[in-house]
Amino acid sequence: MEVEQKVAPAPDEHSVDIHDGVTATPPSNGELDPVDHPAADRVVTGIVTLVPALALLWAMHSAWGGALHWTDLLVLAITYFVTGVGITVGFHRLLTHRSFRTYPLIRGVLAALGSAAVEGPVVEWVAQHRMHHAYSDQEGDPHSPHVGHGGGWTGALRGLAHAHLGWIFAVAGVASERRFAPDLLADPVVRFVDRTFVLWVVAGLALPFGLGVALTGTVVGGLTGLLWGGAVRIFCLHHATFSINSLCHFFGRQSYRTTDESRNLAWLALPTLGEAWHNNHHAFPTSASHGHGRWQLDPSAAVIRVLERCGLAWDVVRVAPERRLARGLE
C-alpha cells in the first residue's frame, strides 16, 4: 500500500509542496538567510574541498610506491558506505522527503552518520535540498546547471562547474531553515545533531583511524586508515554527491515527465548508493526507492528494507505501478 506523507508547511504565504513537482514563483527574501561570515565561510569551504583532494594525490603516490594495503581499502569501503548511507538514507530520504518513519534513536544515528560525511550540518543540508526541489532548474534553485550561465558549450561548462562545486562557495544567501525545514527545527534529536556537527566530523575521522589500528595492530595502520577512510573517503563521497547536482541534471535518460532536467545516470548509481536514478526521484520525491526497475540497483532502498524488516522503519512510501505508468515516457 502506498503511503502519502508531506513535510510540515512553512509558516508564510510562499509555502511550496516540495514533493509533487509543482513550480513556485521565484524565491522571496524570506526564503534566503544571509551568510553571517562570508569570507570565513569561503575559507572553511575551500579547506574542506582542497585538503581531501591533496590527500587523494598523496594516497595515489603512496599506493604507486607499494604502501597501499587491503586493510586501507577495507577501511575506505566501510567508512564510505556508512557515511554515504547517512547522507542518502538519513539526510535525503528520511529527513528531507519523509520516505519512511523510524525511532528517534535511529533518526539521530542516521543524522550523525550524514554529518560525518562533512557535507554541512543536517538542517542546512535539508533546507538547501528542499529549496532545490521547490525551484528545480528554475530561478531559485541553489545548484542548477541550466539557470543563469549563458548559452552554448561555454555556458554549459559554466553551469556544470557551478552545479558541481561552485554553488557551495556562493555567499549571496542560503536556504532559510525556518522556511524550508521548520519540522527539523522542532525535532530535538535533529537539533542536537545539528548543533554538534563538529563532533560528528571528528568522530568520522576517528572511526577510520580506529579501524586501521584494529585491523593492523599498529598506529601506522591507523594513520593510513585515516588517510584512506578519512580524507580520500570524504573526497570521493563529496564528488559522488556533487555529481547528482551536476551530471544528473545534464546527462542520462528521462523515464518520467518532470518539470526539470533531472536524468537517470546508470553508471553513477552504485557510487551514489542509488541516488543517480535522479529522474525517478524527481518524478516521485517521497518514494523510498529511487531504482524502479529490476536492474536499477539502489543500495539505499535495500538499507531501508532491512530496517523495515527489523521493525526499525515503518510507513515506507512506495509508488504504485499504475502511477509510474501514468507518469512515464515509455
N, C-alpha and C positions, 0 to 999 in steps of 0.2 A: 504494500500500500504506500502511496506517495504521501509524504507529509509536507505541507507548505509552512514555511516559517519566515518571518520578517524581522529585520533589525528594528529596534526601537526608533521611532521617528525623531528627527532633530527638532529642537524647540524653537523653530522660526518658520516664517512663511515660505521659505525656499525648500521645504522638505522634498527629498527625492527618493523614490523607490529604487534602490541600487541593484535590485535583483531582476527586474523584468525587461531591461534593455531600453527603457524609455529615456530619451534625451531631455535634459532640463535646459533652462536658459543659462547663459554664461554665469560663472560664479560671482556672487556679490562679495563685498568687503567682509561681511560676516562669515564667509566660508574660508578665509585665509587668516592665519595668525602670523604676526611678524616674527622673524628670527631675531632673538634677543642680542646675540653677539655674532654677527655675520662673519667677521674676519676670523674669530676663533673657531667658528663652526667650519669654515673652509679649511683651516689648518688641520683640524682633527680629521675631517673627511679625507683630506689629502694623505695624512699619515696612514689612516686605515686602508686607503686604496693602494698607496705606494709600497708600504712595508711588506705586505704579503707578496706583491709582485717581485720585489727584490729577493725575498726569501725563496720564491719559486726558482729564480735563476740560480741561487746558491745551491738549492736542493738538486737541481738538474746537474750542476757542475759536480757536486759530491757523488751523485749516482753514476755519472760517467767515470769517476775515479774509483768506483767499486765500493762506495760507502753505503749504498742502499741495501737494506736487508728486508726479508719478508715481514719481519715484525713492524717495520715502518709502514709498509703498505697495509698491513692489518689495522694498525692504529688509524691510518688515514681513512680506510673504509668504514671503520666503526664510528669515528667521530663525524665523518661526512654524513653518514646515514642518520645518526641520532639528531644532529643539529638540523639536517635537512628536513627530517620529519617535524621538528619543532616549528620550522617555517611553513611547510606545506600543509601538514595536518593541524598544527596548533594555530599559528598566526593567521593562515589563509582560510582553510575550510571550516575550522571551528569558530574562531573569534571574529573573522571578517564576515563570513557568509552564513554562519549558524547552520552548517550542514548536518550537525548532529548535536546531541546533548551528552554531557558527562558529569562526573562528580567534580566538586571544586578542587580536590587534590590533583586529579588528572589534568584539569584545566591549568592549574598552576605549574605542573611539571612540563606540560607542552609549551606553555608560555616561557618558562625558564630555558628550555632547550632552544627555542627560537631566538631568545635573547642572546644565547651563547654563539649564535651564527654571526653576530656583530653586524646586523643589518639595521640597527636602530632599536630604540625602546618600543615595546609592543603596541602601546596606544597610538603613538605617532605612525608606526608602520600600518596599522589597520586604518587609521584615518586617511592616510595617503592613498591606500588601495581602494577604499570605498569611494574616494573622490575620483579616482581613475575610472571606476565603473559608472559613476554618475555622468561623466563627461567623456567617455571613451572616444579617443581620436577626434575630439572637437575642442573648441576653446575651453580651457579649464582643466583638461587632462594634464596631470603633472609630468607625464613622460610619453606623450605621443610622438612617434617619428614623422607624423603627417601634418602637423599644425605649426605654421609659422616658420618654416625652414626654407622656403623658396622651392622653385621647380627644377626639373632636370636632374641629372645624376649628381651634381654638386649639392642640390637641396636634399636629395635622398641620403647622401652621405652625412650631411649635417644633421638630418633628422635621426638617422640611426645612431650617430655619436651622442646626440642629446638623450635619446631614449635609453641607450645602454648605460651611459655613465655621466654625461654632462648634467642631467637634471638634479643629481644629488649635490652638485655644487651651487645650485641656484639659491639665491638668498632673498628673492622677492617676497617669499612667504611660504608657509607650509599649511597643509590642510588643517582646518580648525578641529581640534579634538572634541570641543563642545558641540560642534555642528555634526561631525561625521562619526563620532564614537561616544555618544552620551551613555550608552549601555555599559561600555567598559569603564568609564569614569565612575560609574555607580557600582562596579564589581570590586569588592575589597581584595580578592585574590589577585586579580589582574593589576589593580593599582599597586599592590605591594611589589609584584614582579617588575612593573614599570619603574617604580621609584628606586629599585635596587639593581638596575640594569648593569652597572659596572661590576657588581658582584658576580653576575652570571657570565659576563665576559671573562672574568678571571677564572671562574670555575671551568669554563670551556677550554681554557688553556692549561689548567691544572690536570684536567682529565687525560689528555694525550701524554703528558709527562708521566703521570702515574701509571698509565697503561704501558708506556715504554719501559719504566723501571720494573713493573711486574712481569713483563714478558722476557726481559733480558737479564734482570737482576743487577743492572748497573745504572749509574747516573748518566753515563754516556748514552745508553739506550733510551733513557728518559728524555735527554736533550734532543736526540734525533727523532723521537716520537713527537716532541713538541714542535720540531721543525715541520714534519710531515702532517701530523694531526692537528697542528695549530695553524701556522702561517699558510702552508700550502692548502690545507683544507678550507681556510677562510677565502683564499683567492679563488679556488675552484667553485665553491658554493656561491660566492658573490656573483661570479660571471655567469653561472648557470641561471641564477635568479634574474640578473640583468638581461639575459638573452630572451626571457619571456617578454619583457617590456619592449625590446628592440626587434629581434628576429621574428618573434611570433606575432608581430603586427606588420610584417613586411613580406615574409616568405612562407611558403607552405600552402596547404589546401584549406578551403572552407567547405565544411559539410553542412552547415546550417546558415540560414539567413539571420544576419545580425545588422545592427546599425553602425558597426565599426569595421575595422580592417583586421580583426583577430584571425589568426591562422592556426592550423594544426601542423606541427613540425615533428614528424615521427622520429627522426634520429636524435632529437633532443629529449625525448620522453623519459628515458631511463636516467640520464644525468639530472633531470629536474624532478625525479620521483613522480612522474605522471603529469606535471603541470603544463607540459608543452602541448597537450591536447587543448589548446587555448581557445580555439573557435568553439569547441564543445562547451568549454567553461563559460564563455560569454553568452552562449545561447541559453544555458541553464546554470546560472551562477550559484544557486543554492545546492546543486547536486553534489553529493559526497564523492561521486565517481566522475572523473574527467575523461577517462577512457571508456568509450561507448561500444567498442567492438571487441571481438574475441582476441584480436592481435594488438589492440591498443593498450599496451601494458601500463599499469597505473599502480606502482608500489604504495602510494599514499592511500589509495582506496583499499588496498589489501590490509594496511595497518588498521584502518577504521573498521573493516570487517572483523579482524581479530579482536579489537576492543569490544565490538558488539557481541561477539560470541562468548567473550569472557564476562559479559554483563557490565562492562565499563563504558559502553556507549549505547544510546537509545535514541529514538525519534530520528533515525538516519534518513536523510532526504534522498529519495530515488525518483527518477523521472520515468513516467510510464512510457512504454514503447510507442503508443499512439501519438503522444506529444512529440516525440522525436521525429516520427514520420511526418507529422503535420508541419514541423518547422524545417525539415531537411530540404536540401537542394537536389538530392539524388532520389 
